[in-house]
């Protein structure tokens, strides 16, 4: 059973004075639960999927990380895949926008700058354009996958390092 009409949503327009002395306009929303007598029951038909499958699927994805929602863009290298060459921290998503001209630029940068500020960040303060970086990574991965001998040699070297107990 699914319940319709459970929440009362109230939205109002607000004006806030900004630090630049200008007024900024936006919306403020609030939701509150309605009395149970106003709820409408909607029967949900049985989809025919065994309960064990549903439970197994939920278990499989319970620890998945939510992708970055920075600027409503899919960041292909976020989540620790791309690392800073200077300090080894993961690179994070960063977006700059120009609302007057209507464009946004997407970058990857070292996470230390976000966490500790510019004065404590690593010396690698460069921002990398997301489109160019993702394209370069794709070219590298494609080249590796198209050359099975090179891939096999790399995997054998990795196996040898694991056996030796070093991760050089």
Phi and psi in radians as a Rosetta constraint file:
Dihedral C 1 N 2 CA 2 C 2 CIRCULARHARMONIC -2.077 0.35
Dihedral N 2 CA 2 C 2 N 3 CIRCULARHARMONIC 2.508 0.35
Dihedral C 2 N 3 CA 3 C 3 CIRCULARHARMONIC -1.924 0.35
Dihedral N 3 CA 3 C 3 N 4 CIRCULARHARMONIC 2.164 0.35
Dihedral C 3 N 4 CA 4 C 4 CIRCULARHARMONIC -1.691 0.35
Dihedral N 4 CA 4 C 4 N 5 CIRCULARHARMONIC 2.648 0.35
Dihedral C 4 N 5 CA 5 C 5 CIRCULARHARMONIC 1.248 0.35
Dihedral N 5 CA 5 C 5 N 6 CIRCULARHARMONIC 0.594 0.35
Dihedral C 5 N 6 CA 6 C 6 CIRCULARHARMONIC -1.407 0.35
Dihedral N 6 CA 6 C 6 N 7 CIRCULARHARMONIC -0.538 0.35
Dihedral C 6 N 7 CA 7 C 7 CIRCULARHARMONIC -2.009 0.35
Dihedral N 7 CA 7 C 7 N 8 CIRCULARHARMONIC 2.544 0.35
Dihedral C 7 N 8 CA 8 C 8 CIRCULARHARMONIC -1.812 0.35
Dihedral N 8 CA 8 C 8 N 9 CIRCULARHARMONIC 2.099 0.35
Dihedral C 8 N 9 CA 9 C 9 CIRCULARHARMONIC -1.881 0.35
Dihedral N 9 CA 9 C 9 N 10 CIRCULARHARMONIC 2.282 0.35
Dihedral C 9 N 10 CA 10 C 10 CIRCULARHARMONIC -2.109 0.35
Dihedral N 10 CA 10 C 10 N 11 CIRCULARHARMONIC 2.219 0.35
Dihedral C 10 N 11 CA 11 C 11 CIRCULARHARMONIC -2.153 0.35
Dihedral N 11 CA 11 C 11 N 12 CIRCULARHARMONIC 2.376 0.35
Dihedral C 11 N 12 CA 12 C 12 CIRCULARHARMONIC -2.398 0.35
Dihedral N 12 CA 12 C 12 N 13 CIRCULARHARMONIC 2.675 0.35
Dihedral C 12 N 13 CA 13 C 13 CIRCULARHARMONIC -1.503 0.35
Dihedral N 13 CA 13 C 13 N 14 CIRCULARHARMONIC 2.412 0.35
Dihedral C 13 N 14 CA 14 C 14 CIRCULARHARMONIC -2.299 0.35
Dihedral N 14 CA 14 C 14 N 15 CIRCULARHARMONIC 2.660 0.35
Dihedral C 14 N 15 CA 15 C 15 CIRCULARHARMONIC -2.112 0.35
Dihedral N 15 CA 15 C 15 N 16 CIRCULARHARMONIC 2.273 0.35
Dihedral C 15 N 16 CA 16 C 16 CIRCULARHARMONIC -2.159 0.35
Dihedral N 16 CA 16 C 16 N 17 CIRCULARHARMONIC 2.366 0.35
Dihedral C 16 N 17 CA 17 C 17 CIRCULARHARMONIC -1.386 0.35
Dihedral N 17 CA 17 C 17 N 18 CIRCULARHARMONIC 2.196 0.35
Dihedral C 17 N 18 CA 18 C 18 CIRCULARHARMONIC -1.519 0.35
Dihedral N 18 CA 18 C 18 N 19 CIRCULARHARMONIC 3.006 0.35
Dihedral C 18 N 19 CA 19 C 19 CIRCULARHARMONIC -1.213 0.35
Dihedral N 19 CA 19 C 19 N 20 CIRCULARHARMONIC -0.340 0.35
Dihedral C 19 N 20 CA 20 C 20 CIRCULARHARMONIC -1.505 0.35
Dihedral N 20 CA 20 C 20 N 21 CIRCULARHARMONIC 0.067 0.35
Dihedral C 20 N 21 CA 21 C 21 CIRCULARHARMONIC 1.509 0.35
Dihedral N 21 CA 21 C 21 N 22 CIRCULARHARMONIC -0.077 0.35
Dihedral C 21 N 22 CA 22 C 22 CIRCULARHARMONIC -1.649 0.35
Dihedral N 22 CA 22 C 22 N 23 CIRCULARHARMONIC 2.758 0.35
Dihedral C 22 N 23 CA 23 C 23 CIRCULARHARMONIC -1.612 0.35
Dihedral N 23 CA 23 C 23 N 24 CIRCULARHARMONIC 2.378 0.35
Dihedral C 23 N 24 CA 24 C 24 CIRCULARHARMONIC -2.014 0.35
Dihedral N 24 CA 24 C 24 N 25 CIRCULARHARMONIC 2.373 0.35
Dihedral C 24 N 25 CA 25 C 25 CIRCULARHARMONIC -1.904 0.35
Dihedral N 25 CA 25 C 25 N 26 CIRCULARHARMONIC 2.482 0.35
Dihedral C 25 N 26 CA 26 C 26 CIRCULARHARMONIC -2.770 0.35
Dihedral N 26 CA 26 C 26 N 27 CIRCULARHARMONIC -2.906 0.35
Dihedral C 26 N 27 CA 27 C 27 CIRCULARHARMONIC -2.186 0.35
Dihedral N 27 CA 27 C 27 N 28 CIRCULARHARMONIC 2.556 0.35
Dihedral C 27 N 28 CA 28 C 28 CIRCULARHARMONIC -2.096 0.35
Dihedral N 28 CA 28 C 28 N 29 CIRCULARHARMONIC 2.294 0.35
Dihedral C 28 N 29 CA 29 C 29 CIRCULARHARMONIC -2.076 0.35
Dihedral N 29 CA 29 C 29 N 30 CIRCULARHARMONIC 2.628 0.35
Dihedral C 29 N 30 CA 30 C 30 CIRCULARHARMONIC -2.524 0.35
Dihedral N 30 CA 30 C 30 N 31 CIRCULARHARMONIC 2.469 0.35
Dihedral C 30 N 31 CA 31 C 31 CIRCULARHARMONIC -2.220 0.35
Dihedral N 31 CA 31 C 31 N 32 CIRCULARHARMONIC 2.436 0.35
Dihedral C 31 N 32 CA 32 C 32 CIRCULARHARMONIC -2.407 0.35
Dihedral N 32 CA 32 C 32 N 33 CIRCULARHARMONIC 2.633 0.35
Dihedral C 32 N 33 CA 33 C 33 CIRCULARHARMONIC -1.374 0.35
Dihedral N 33 CA 33 C 33 N 34 CIRCULARHARMONIC 2.393 0.35
Dihedral C 33 N 34 CA 34 C 34 CIRCULARHARMONIC -1.446 0.35
Dihedral N 34 CA 34 C 34 N 35 CIRCULARHARMONIC 2.838 0.35
Dihedral C 34 N 35 CA 35 C 35 CIRCULARHARMONIC -1.068 0.35
Dihedral N 35 CA 35 C 35 N 36 CIRCULARHARMONIC 2.557 0.35
Dihedral C 35 N 36 CA 36 C 36 CIRCULARHARMONIC -1.044 0.35
Dihedral N 36 CA 36 C 36 N 37 CIRCULARHARMONIC -0.456 0.35
Dihedral C 36 N 37 CA 37 C 37 CIRCULARHARMONIC -1.158 0.35
Dihedral N 37 CA 37 C 37 N 38 CIRCULARHARMONIC -0.367 0.35
Dihedral C 37 N 38 CA 38 C 38 CIRCULARHARMONIC -1.594 0.35
Dihedral N 38 CA 38 C 38 N 39 CIRCULARHARMONIC -0.164 0.35
Dihedral C 38 N 39 CA 39 C 39 CIRCULARHARMONIC -1.196 0.35
Dihedral N 39 CA 39 C 39 N 40 CIRCULARHARMONIC 2.618 0.35
Dihedral C 39 N 40 CA 40 C 40 CIRCULARHARMONIC -2.078 0.35
Dihedral N 40 CA 40 C 40 N 41 CIRCULARHARMONIC 2.133 0.35
Dihedral C 40 N 41 CA 41 C 41 CIRCULARHARMONIC -1.395 0.35
Dihedral N 41 CA 41 C 41 N 42 CIRCULARHARMONIC 2.292 0.35
Dihedral C 41 N 42 CA 42 C 42 CIRCULARHARMONIC -2.129 0.35
Dihedral N 42 CA 42 C 42 N 43 CIRCULARHARMONIC 1.997 0.35
Dihedral C 42 N 43 CA 43 C 43 CIRCULARHARMONIC -1.211 0.35
Dihedral N 43 CA 43 C 43 N 44 CIRCULARHARMONIC 2.429 0.35
Dihedral C 43 N 44 CA 44 C 44 CIRCULARHARMONIC -1.889 0.35
Dihedral N 44 CA 44 C 44 N 45 CIRCULARHARMONIC 2.115 0.35
Dihedral C 44 N 45 CA 45 C 45 CIRCULARHARMONIC -1.205 0.35
Dihedral N 45 CA 45 C 45 N 46 CIRCULARHARMONIC 2.677 0.35
Dihedral C 45 N 46 CA 46 C 46 CIRCULARHARMONIC -1.210 0.35
Dihedral N 46 CA 46 C 46 N 47 CIRCULARHARMONIC 2.147 0.35
Dihedral C 46 N 47 CA 47 C 47 CIRCULARHARMONIC -1.342 0.35
Dihedral N 47 CA 47 C 47 N 48 CIRCULARHARMONIC -0.194 0.35
Dihedral C 47 N 48 CA 48 C 48 CIRCULARHARMONIC 1.485 0.35
Dihedral N 48 CA 48 C 48 N 49 CIRCULARHARMONIC 0.166 0.35
Dihedral C 48 N 49 CA 49 C 49 CIRCULARHARMONIC -1.646 0.35
Dihedral N 49 CA 49 C 49 N 50 CIRCULARHARMONIC 2.236 0.35
Dihedral C 49 N 50 CA 50 C 50 CIRCULARHARMONIC -1.046 0.35
Dihedral N 50 CA 50 C 50 N 51 CIRCULARHARMONIC 2.462 0.35
Dihedral C 50 N 51 CA 51 C 51 CIRCULARHARMONIC -1.019 0.35
Dihedral N 51 CA 51 C 51 N 52 CIRCULARHARMONIC -0.601 0.35
Dihedral C 51 N 52 CA 52 C 52 CIRCULARHARMONIC -1.078 0.35
Dihedral N 52 CA 52 C 52 N 53 CIRCULARHARMONIC -0.671 0.35
Dihedral C 52 N 53 CA 53 C 53 CIRCULARHARMONIC -1.118 0.35
Dihedral N 53 CA 53 C 53 N 54 CIRCULARHARMONIC -0.774 0.35
Dihedral C 53 N 54 CA 54 C 54 CIRCULARHARMONIC -1.087 0.35
Dihedral N 54 CA 54 C 54 N 55 CIRCULARHARMONIC -0.808 0.35
Dihedral C 54 N 55 CA 55 C 55 CIRCULARHARMONIC -1.102 0.35
Dihedral N 55 CA 55 C 55 N 56 CIRCULARHARMONIC -0.697 0.35
Dihedral C 55 N 56 CA 56 C 56 CIRCULARHARMONIC -1.145 0.35
Dihedral N 56 CA 56 C 56 N 57 CIRCULARHARMONIC -0.702 0.35
Dihedral C 56 N 57 CA 57 C 57 CIRCULARHARMONIC -1.139 0.35
Dihedral N 57 CA 57 C 57 N 58 CIRCULARHARMONIC -0.760 0.35
Dihedral C 57 N 58 CA 58 C 58 CIRCULARHARMONIC -1.104 0.35
Dihedral N 58 CA 58 C 58 N 59 CIRCULARHARMONIC -0.683 0.35
Dihedral C 58 N 59 CA 59 C 59 CIRCULARHARMONIC -1.146 0.35
Dihedral N 59 CA 59 C 59 N 60 CIRCULARHARMONIC -0.664 0.35
Dihedral C 59 N 60 CA 60 C 60 CIRCULARHARMONIC -1.174 0.35
Dihedral N 60 CA 60 C 60 N 61 CIRCULARHARMONIC -0.535 0.35
Dihedral C 60 N 61 CA 61 C 61 CIRCULARHARMONIC -1.851 0.35
Dihedral N 61 CA 61 C 61 N 62 CIRCULARHARMONIC 0.094 0.35
Dihedral C 61 N 62 CA 62 C 62 CIRCULARHARMONIC -1.111 0.35
Dihedral N 62 CA 62 C 62 N 63 CIRCULARHARMONIC -0.510 0.35
Dihedral C 62 N 63 CA 63 C 63 CIRCULARHARMONIC -1.752 0.35
Dihedral N 63 CA 63 C 63 N 64 CIRCULARHARMONIC 0.158 0.35
Dihedral C 63 N 64 CA 64 C 64 CIRCULARHARMONIC -1.109 0.35
Dihedral N 64 CA 64 C 64 N 65 CIRCULARHARMONIC 2.469 0.35
Dihedral C 64 N 65 CA 65 C 65 CIRCULARHARMONIC -1.498 0.35
Dihedral N 65 CA 65 C 65 N 66 CIRCULARHARMONIC 2.447 0.35
Dihedral C 65 N 66 CA 66 C 66 CIRCULARHARMONIC -1.274 0.35
Dihedral N 66 CA 66 C 66 N 67 CIRCULARHARMONIC 2.314 0.35
Dihedral C 66 N 67 CA 67 C 67 CIRCULARHARMONIC -1.183 0.35
Dihedral N 67 CA 67 C 67 N 68 CIRCULARHARMONIC 2.745 0.35
Dihedral C 67 N 68 CA 68 C 68 CIRCULARHARMONIC -1.069 0.35
Dihedral N 68 CA 68 C 68 N 69 CIRCULARHARMONIC 2.424 0.35
Dihedral C 68 N 69 CA 69 C 69 CIRCULARHARMONIC -1.867 0.35
Dihedral N 69 CA 69 C 69 N 70 CIRCULARHARMONIC 0.332 0.35
Dihedral C 69 N 70 CA 70 C 70 CIRCULARHARMONIC -1.130 0.35
Dihedral N 70 CA 70 C 70 N 71 CIRCULARHARMONIC 2.016 0.35
Dihedral C 70 N 71 CA 71 C 71 CIRCULARHARMONIC 1.052 0.35
Dihedral N 71 CA 71 C 71 N 72 CIRCULARHARMONIC 0.471 0.35
Dihedral C 71 N 72 CA 72 C 72 CIRCULARHARMONIC 0.896 0.35
Dihedral N 72 CA 72 C 72 N 73 CIRCULARHARMONIC 0.719 0.35
Dihedral C 72 N 73 CA 73 C 73 CIRCULARHARMONIC -2.129 0.35
Dihedral N 73 CA 73 C 73 N 74 CIRCULARHARMONIC 2.493 0.35
Dihedral C 73 N 74 CA 74 C 74 CIRCULARHARMONIC -1.402 0.35
Dihedral N 74 CA 74 C 74 N 75 CIRCULARHARMONIC 2.076 0.35
Dihedral C 74 N 75 CA 75 C 75 CIRCULARHARMONIC -1.715 0.35
Dihedral N 75 CA 75 C 75 N 76 CIRCULARHARMONIC 1.814 0.35
Dihedral C 75 N 76 CA 76 C 76 CIRCULARHARMONIC -1.205 0.35
Dihedral N 76 CA 76 C 76 N 77 CIRCULARHARMONIC -0.451 0.35
Dihedral C 76 N 77 CA 77 C 77 CIRCULARHARMONIC -1.920 0.35
Dihedral N 77 CA 77 C 77 N 78 CIRCULARHARMONIC 0.180 0.35
Dihedral C 77 N 78 CA 78 C 78 CIRCULARHARMONIC -1.396 0.35
Dihedral N 78 CA 78 C 78 N 79 CIRCULARHARMONIC 2.990 0.35
Dihedral C 78 N 79 CA 79 C 79 CIRCULARHARMONIC 1.501 0.35
Dihedral N 79 CA 79 C 79 N 80 CIRCULARHARMONIC 0.423 0.35
Dihedral C 79 N 80 CA 80 C 80 CIRCULARHARMONIC 1.600 0.35
Dihedral N 80 CA 80 C 80 N 81 CIRCULARHARMONIC 0.129 0.35
Dihedral C 80 N 81 CA 81 C 81 CIRCULARHARMONIC -1.378 0.35
Dihedral N 81 CA 81 C 81 N 82 CIRCULARHARMONIC -0.727 0.35
Dihedral C 81 N 82 CA 82 C 82 CIRCULARHARMONIC -1.729 0.35
Dihedral N 82 CA 82 C 82 N 83 CIRCULARHARMONIC 2.199 0.35
Dihedral C 82 N 83 CA 83 C 83 CIRCULARHARMONIC -2.007 0.35
Dihedral N 83 CA 83 C 83 N 84 CIRCULARHARMONIC 2.627 0.35
Dihedral C 83 N 84 CA 84 C 84 CIRCULARHARMONIC -1.211 0.35
Dihedral N 84 CA 84 C 84 N 85 CIRCULARHARMONIC 2.312 0.35
Dihedral C 84 N 85 CA 85 C 85 CIRCULARHARMONIC -1.267 0.35
Dihedral N 85 CA 85 C 85 N 86 CIRCULARHARMONIC -0.324 0.35
Dihedral C 85 N 86 CA 86 C 86 CIRCULARHARMONIC -1.530 0.35
Dihedral N 86 CA 86 C 86 N 87 CIRCULARHARMONIC -0.912 0.35
Dihedral C 86 N 87 CA 87 C 87 CIRCULARHARMONIC -1.993 0.35
Dihedral N 87 CA 87 C 87 N 88 CIRCULARHARMONIC -0.223 0.35
Dihedral C 87 N 88 CA 88 C 88 CIRCULARHARMONIC 1.527 0.35
Dihedral N 88 CA 88 C 88 N 89 CIRCULARHARMONIC -0.013 0.35
Dihedral C 88 N 89 CA 89 C 89 CIRCULARHARMONIC -1.264 0.35
Dihedral N 89 CA 89 C 89 N 90 CIRCULARHARMONIC 2.787 0.35
Dihedral C 89 N 90 CA 90 C 90 CIRCULARHARMONIC -1.273 0.35
Dihedral N 90 CA 90 C 90 N 91 CIRCULARHARMONIC 2.615 0.35
Dihedral C 90 N 91 CA 91 C 91 CIRCULARHARMONIC -1.522 0.35
Dihedral N 91 CA 91 C 91 N 92 CIRCULARHARMONIC 2.450 0.35
Dihedral C 91 N 92 CA 92 C 92 CIRCULARHARMONIC -2.054 0.35
Dihedral N 92 CA 92 C 92 N 93 CIRCULARHARMONIC 2.852 0.35
Dihedral C 92 N 93 CA 93 C 93 CIRCULARHARMONIC -1.317 0.35
Dihedral N 93 CA 93 C 93 N 94 CIRCULARHARMONIC 2.486 0.35
Dihedral C 93 N 94 CA 94 C 94 CIRCULARHARMONIC -2.543 0.35
Dihedral N 94 CA 94 C 94 N 95 CIRCULARHARMONIC 2.339 0.35
Dihedral C 94 N 95 CA 95 C 95 CIRCULARHARMONIC -2.237 0.35
Dihedral N 95 CA 95 C 95 N 96 CIRCULARHARMONIC 2.365 0.35
Dihedral C 95 N 96 CA 96 C 96 CIRCULARHARMONIC -2.021 0.35
Dihedral N 96 CA 96 C 96 N 97 CIRCULARHARMONIC 2.448 0.35
Dihedral C 96 N 97 CA 97 C 97 CIRCULARHARMONIC -2.235 0.35
Dihedral N 97 CA 97 C 97 N 98 CIRCULARHARMONIC 2.613 0.35
Dihedral C 97 N 98 CA 98 C 98 CIRCULARHARMONIC -2.142 0.35
Dihedral N 98 CA 98 C 98 N 99 CIRCULARHARMONIC 1.727 0.35
Dihedral C 98 N 99 CA 99 C 99 CIRCULARHARMONIC -1.213 0.35
Dihedral N 99 CA 99 C 99 N 100 CIRCULARHARMONIC -0.501 0.35
Dihedral C 99 N 100 CA 100 C 100 CIRCULARHARMONIC -1.149 0.35
Dihedral N 100 CA 100 C 100 N 101 CIRCULARHARMONIC -0.707 0.35
Dihedral C 100 N 101 CA 101 C 101 CIRCULARHARMONIC -1.626 0.35
Dihedral N 101 CA 101 C 101 N 102 CIRCULARHARMONIC -0.242 0.35
Dihedral C 101 N 102 CA 102 C 102 CIRCULARHARMONIC 1.357 0.35
Dihedral N 102 CA 102 C 102 N 103 CIRCULARHARMONIC 0.651 0.35
Dihedral C 102 N 103 CA 103 C 103 CIRCULARHARMONIC -2.369 0.35
Dihedral N 103 CA 103 C 103 N 104 CIRCULARHARMONIC 2.840 0.35
Dihedral C 103 N 104 CA 104 C 104 CIRCULARHARMONIC -2.361 0.35
Dihedral N 104 CA 104 C 104 N 105 CIRCULARHARMONIC 2.526 0.35
Dihedral C 104 N 105 CA 105 C 105 CIRCULARHARMONIC -1.993 0.35
Dihedral N 105 CA 105 C 105 N 106 CIRCULARHARMONIC 2.372 0.35
Dihedral C 105 N 106 CA 106 C 106 CIRCULARHARMONIC -1.968 0.35
Dihedral N 106 CA 106 C 106 N 107 CIRCULARHARMONIC 2.324 0.35
Dihedral C 106 N 107 CA 107 C 107 CIRCULARHARMONIC -2.355 0.35
Dihedral N 107 CA 107 C 107 N 108 CIRCULARHARMONIC 2.824 0.35
Dihedral C 107 N 108 CA 108 C 108 CIRCULARHARMONIC -1.944 0.35
Dihedral N 108 CA 108 C 108 N 109 CIRCULARHARMONIC 2.439 0.35
Dihedral C 108 N 109 CA 109 C 109 CIRCULARHARMONIC -2.550 0.35
Dihedral N 109 CA 109 C 109 N 110 CIRCULARHARMONIC 2.853 0.35
Dihedral C 109 N 110 CA 110 C 110 CIRCULARHARMONIC -1.109 0.35
Dihedral N 110 CA 110 C 110 N 111 CIRCULARHARMONIC 2.397 0.35
Dihedral C 110 N 111 CA 111 C 111 CIRCULARHARMONIC -1.217 0.35
Dihedral N 111 CA 111 C 111 N 112 CIRCULARHARMONIC -0.395 0.35
Dihedral C 111 N 112 CA 112 C 112 CIRCULARHARMONIC -1.073 0.35
Dihedral N 112 CA 112 C 112 N 113 CIRCULARHARMONIC -0.569 0.35
Dihedral C 112 N 113 CA 113 C 113 CIRCULARHARMONIC -1.118 0.35
Dihedral N 113 CA 113 C 113 N 114 CIRCULARHARMONIC -0.681 0.35
Dihedral C 113 N 114 CA 114 C 114 CIRCULARHARMONIC -1.172 0.35
Dihedral N 114 CA 114 C 114 N 115 CIRCULARHARMONIC -0.749 0.35
Dihedral C 114 N 115 CA 115 C 115 CIRCULARHARMONIC -1.324 0.35
Dihedral N 115 CA 115 C 115 N 116 CIRCULARHARMONIC -0.742 0.35
Dihedral C 115 N 116 CA 116 C 116 CIRCULARHARMONIC -2.005 0.35
Dihedral N 116 CA 116 C 116 N 117 CIRCULARHARMONIC -0.141 0.35
Dihedral C 116 N 117 CA 117 C 117 CIRCULARHARMONIC 1.577 0.35
Dihedral N 117 CA 117 C 117 N 118 CIRCULARHARMONIC 2.931 0.35
Dihedral C 117 N 118 CA 118 C 118 CIRCULARHARMONIC -1.145 0.35
Dihedral N 118 CA 118 C 118 N 119 CIRCULARHARMONIC -0.608 0.35
Dihedral C 118 N 119 CA 119 C 119 CIRCULARHARMONIC -1.252 0.35
Dihedral N 119 CA 119 C 119 N 120 CIRCULARHARMONIC -0.405 0.35
Dihedral C 119 N 120 CA 120 C 120 CIRCULARHARMONIC -1.877 0.35
Dihedral N 120 CA 120 C 120 N 121 CIRCULARHARMONIC 0.012 0.35
Dihedral C 120 N 121 CA 121 C 121 CIRCULARHARMONIC -1.290 0.35
Dihedral N 121 CA 121 C 121 N 122 CIRCULARHARMONIC 2.884 0.35
Dihedral C 121 N 122 CA 122 C 122 CIRCULARHARMONIC -1.193 0.35
Dihedral N 122 CA 122 C 122 N 123 CIRCULARHARMONIC 2.935 0.35
Dihedral C 122 N 123 CA 123 C 123 CIRCULARHARMONIC -1.192 0.35
Dihedral N 123 CA 123 C 123 N 124 CIRCULARHARMONIC -0.218 0.35
Dihedral C 123 N 124 CA 124 C 124 CIRCULARHARMONIC -1.530 0.35
Dihedral N 124 CA 124 C 124 N 125 CIRCULARHARMONIC 1.420 0.35
Dihedral C 124 N 125 CA 125 C 125 CIRCULARHARMONIC -1.624 0.35
Dihedral N 125 CA 125 C 125 N 126 CIRCULARHARMONIC 0.180 0.35
Dihedral C 125 N 126 CA 126 C 126 CIRCULARHARMONIC -1.309 0.35
Dihedral N 126 CA 126 C 126 N 127 CIRCULARHARMONIC 2.547 0.35
Dihedral C 126 N 127 CA 127 C 127 CIRCULARHARMONIC -1.795 0.35
Dihedral N 127 CA 127 C 127 N 128 CIRCULARHARMONIC 2.376 0.35
Dihedral C 127 N 128 CA 128 C 128 CIRCULARHARMONIC -1.917 0.35
Dihedral N 128 CA 128 C 128 N 129 CIRCULARHARMONIC 2.240 0.35
Dihedral C 128 N 129 CA 129 C 129 CIRCULARHARMONIC -1.017 0.35
Dihedral N 129 CA 129 C 129 N 130 CIRCULARHARMONIC 2.244 0.35
Dihedral C 129 N 130 CA 130 C 130 CIRCULARHARMONIC -1.104 0.35
Dihedral N 130 CA 130 C 130 N 131 CIRCULARHARMONIC -0.784 0.35
Dihedral C 130 N 131 CA 131 C 131 CIRCULARHARMONIC -1.085 0.35
Dihedral N 131 CA 131 C 131 N 132 CIRCULARHARMONIC -0.787 0.35
Dihedral C 131 N 132 CA 132 C 132 CIRCULARHARMONIC -1.193 0.35
Dihedral N 132 CA 132 C 132 N 133 CIRCULARHARMONIC -0.706 0.35
Dihedral C 132 N 133 CA 133 C 133 CIRCULARHARMONIC -1.153 0.35
Dihedral N 133 CA 133 C 133 N 134 CIRCULARHARMONIC -0.796 0.35
Dihedral C 133 N 134 CA 134 C 134 CIRCULARHARMONIC -1.114 0.35
Dihedral N 134 CA 134 C 134 N 135 CIRCULARHARMONIC -0.656 0.35
Dihedral C 134 N 135 CA 135 C 135 CIRCULARHARMONIC -1.129 0.35
Dihedral N 135 CA 135 C 135 N 136 CIRCULARHARMONIC -0.732 0.35
Dihedral C 135 N 136 CA 136 C 136 CIRCULARHARMONIC -1.145 0.35
Dihedral N 136 CA 136 C 136 N 137 CIRCULARHARMONIC -0.704 0.35
Dihedral C 136 N 137 CA 137 C 137 CIRCULARHARMONIC -1.132 0.35
Dihedral N 137 CA 137 C 137 N 138 CIRCULARHARMONIC -0.729 0.35
Dihedral C 137 N 138 CA 138 C 138 CIRCULARHARMONIC -1.088 0.35
Dihedral N 138 CA 138 C 138 N 139 CIRCULARHARMONIC -0.732 0.35
Dihedral C 138 N 139 CA 139 C 139 CIRCULARHARMONIC -1.066 0.35
Dihedral N 139 CA 139 C 139 N 140 CIRCULARHARMONIC -0.757 0.35
Dihedral C 139 N 140 CA 140 C 140 CIRCULARHARMONIC -1.111 0.35
Dihedral N 140 CA 140 C 140 N 141 CIRCULARHARMONIC -0.813 0.35
Dihedral C 140 N 141 CA 141 C 141 CIRCULARHARMONIC -1.142 0.35
Dihedral N 141 CA 141 C 141 N 142 CIRCULARHARMONIC -0.730 0.35
Dihedral C 141 N 142 CA 142 C 142 CIRCULARHARMONIC -1.065 0.35
Dihedral N 142 CA 142 C 142 N 143 CIRCULARHARMONIC -0.750 0.35
Dihedral C 142 N 143 CA 143 C 143 CIRCULARHARMONIC -1.099 0.35
Dihedral N 143 CA 143 C 143 N 144 CIRCULARHARMONIC -0.690 0.35
Dihedral C 143 N 144 CA 144 C 144 CIRCULARHARMONIC -1.142 0.35
Dihedral N 144 CA 144 C 144 N 145 CIRCULARHARMONIC -0.747 0.35
Dihedral C 144 N 145 CA 145 C 145 CIRCULARHARMONIC -1.240 0.35
Dihedral N 145 CA 145 C 145 N 146 CIRCULARHARMONIC -0.475 0.35
Dihedral C 145 N 146 CA 146 C 146 CIRCULARHARMONIC -1.391 0.35
Dihedral N 146 CA 146 C 146 N 147 CIRCULARHARMONIC -0.247 0.35
Dihedral C 146 N 147 CA 147 C 147 CIRCULARHARMONIC -2.015 0.35
Dihedral N 147 CA 147 C 147 N 148 CIRCULARHARMONIC 1.516 0.35
Dihedral C 147 N 148 CA 148 C 148 CIRCULARHARMONIC -1.096 0.35
Dihedral N 148 CA 148 C 148 N 149 CIRCULARHARMONIC -0.531 0.35
Dihedral C 148 N 149 CA 149 C 149 CIRCULARHARMONIC -1.151 0.35
Dihedral N 149 CA 149 C 149 N 150 CIRCULARHARMONIC -0.741 0.35
Dihedral C 149 N 150 CA 150 C 150 CIRCULARHARMONIC -1.135 0.35
Dihedral N 150 CA 150 C 150 N 151 CIRCULARHARMONIC -0.706 0.35
Dihedral C 150 N 151 CA 151 C 151 CIRCULARHARMONIC -1.118 0.35
Dihedral N 151 CA 151 C 151 N 152 CIRCULARHARMONIC -0.759 0.35
Dihedral C 151 N 152 CA 152 C 152 CIRCULARHARMONIC -1.109 0.35
Dihedral N 152 CA 152 C 152 N 153 CIRCULARHARMONIC -0.730 0.35
Dihedral C 152 N 153 CA 153 C 153 CIRCULARHARMONIC -1.113 0.35
Dihedral N 153 CA 153 C 153 N 154 CIRCULARHARMONIC -0.716 0.35
Dihedral C 153 N 154 CA 154 C 154 CIRCULARHARMONIC -1.138 0.35
Dihedral N 154 CA 154 C 154 N 155 CIRCULARHARMONIC -0.717 0.35
Dihedral C 154 N 155 CA 155 C 155 CIRCULARHARMONIC -1.157 0.35
Dihedral N 155 CA 155 C 155 N 156 CIRCULARHARMONIC -0.699 0.35
Dihedral C 155 N 156 CA 156 C 156 CIRCULARHARMONIC -1.119 0.35
Dihedral N 156 CA 156 C 156 N 157 CIRCULARHARMONIC -0.671 0.35
Dihedral C 156 N 157 CA 157 C 157 CIRCULARHARMONIC -1.140 0.35
Dihedral N 157 CA 157 C 157 N 158 CIRCULARHARMONIC -0.710 0.35
Dihedral C 157 N 158 CA 158 C 158 CIRCULARHARMONIC -1.127 0.35
Dihedral N 158 CA 158 C 158 N 159 CIRCULARHARMONIC -0.705 0.35
Dihedral C 158 N 159 CA 159 C 159 CIRCULARHARMONIC -1.120 0.35
Dihedral N 159 CA 159 C 159 N 160 CIRCULARHARMONIC -0.724 0.35
Dihedral C 159 N 160 CA 160 C 160 CIRCULARHARMONIC -1.096 0.35
Dihedral N 160 CA 160 C 160 N 161 CIRCULARHARMONIC -0.711 0.35
Dihedral C 160 N 161 CA 161 C 161 CIRCULARHARMONIC -1.121 0.35
Dihedral N 161 CA 161 C 161 N 162 CIRCULARHARMONIC -0.712 0.35
Dihedral C 161 N 162 CA 162 C 162 CIRCULARHARMONIC -1.127 0.35
Dihedral N 162 CA 162 C 162 N 163 CIRCULARHARMONIC -0.723 0.35
Dihedral C 162 N 163 CA 163 C 163 CIRCULARHARMONIC -1.142 0.35
Dihedral N 163 CA 163 C 163 N 164 CIRCULARHARMONIC -0.651 0.35
Dihedral C 163 N 164 CA 164 C 164 CIRCULARHARMONIC -1.306 0.35
Dihedral N 164 CA 164 C 164 N 165 CIRCULARHARMONIC -0.245 0.35
Dihedral C 164 N 165 CA 165 C 165 CIRCULARHARMONIC 1.439 0.35
Dihedral N 165 CA 165 C 165 N 166 CIRCULARHARMONIC 0.203 0.35
Dihedral C 165 N 166 CA 166 C 166 CIRCULARHARMONIC -1.993 0.35
Dihedral N 166 CA 166 C 166 N 167 CIRCULARHARMONIC 2.735 0.35
Dihedral C 166 N 167 CA 167 C 167 CIRCULARHARMONIC -2.207 0.35
Dihedral N 167 CA 167 C 167 N 168 CIRCULARHARMONIC 0.919 0.35
